[in-house]
Amino acid sequence: MGEFRNGRLRDGVLEVVANPSRKDEAVLGVDPGLGTTGWGVIRVKDGNVRYVDSGRIKTYATQPIGQRLDKIYRELQDVIQRHTITTCAVEAGFVGRSPLSSLQLGQARAAAVLAASTRNIPVECLSPREVKMAITGKGSAAKGQVGYVVGKMLGLAFDEGEEDISDALAVALCHVSHSRSPFKLKAAR
């Protein structure tokens, strides 16, 4: 499990510039999907960012849509309560070739937003391009590149097929680095 502080990461991949007086925050990042929703929690305290927990919520196409969305909603509410989440970031969907897939992604995203907002937790929605740009410096980066950089930042190794988890953590890290935040992530040169 990793942690990084003001200045360069241990391997020089990225550096973080943070306001050390920033209060203690638990940030939930969500990569929504109707079949699999990835989530990741990071903690920001005194200018440091630390990995806390992550996981997946799986649903099955044989289940009624209401049950699938309810499972996403309830499991995310459990994560929110268990980790005392103070802010949430959700990856916004994109319109792909399949209208049905886009609708399903939107439904899963709505369940995630609702899970946080019913607990009065602020939610920021970030585009996939925005997340990739914040993490890798390239808005068109491949999922593998995002996972690699997130792993280096947080001292984690992701197995093949864990892109939903690395993407969720990337969303949380992007939120922390977002322009409205005193934190900035930038690629080391």
Protein Blocks (a to p, Z undefined) as FASTA:
>chain_A
ZZddehjdfkomaccdddfkbccdddddddddfkbccddddddeehiacdfbdcdddddf
kbcfklmmmmmmmmmmmmmmmnopabdcdddddddfblklmmmmmmmmmmmmmmmmmnop
acddddfklmmmmmnopakbcfklmmmmmmmmnopacdehilmmmmmmmmmmmmmmpmkb
cbdcdddZZ
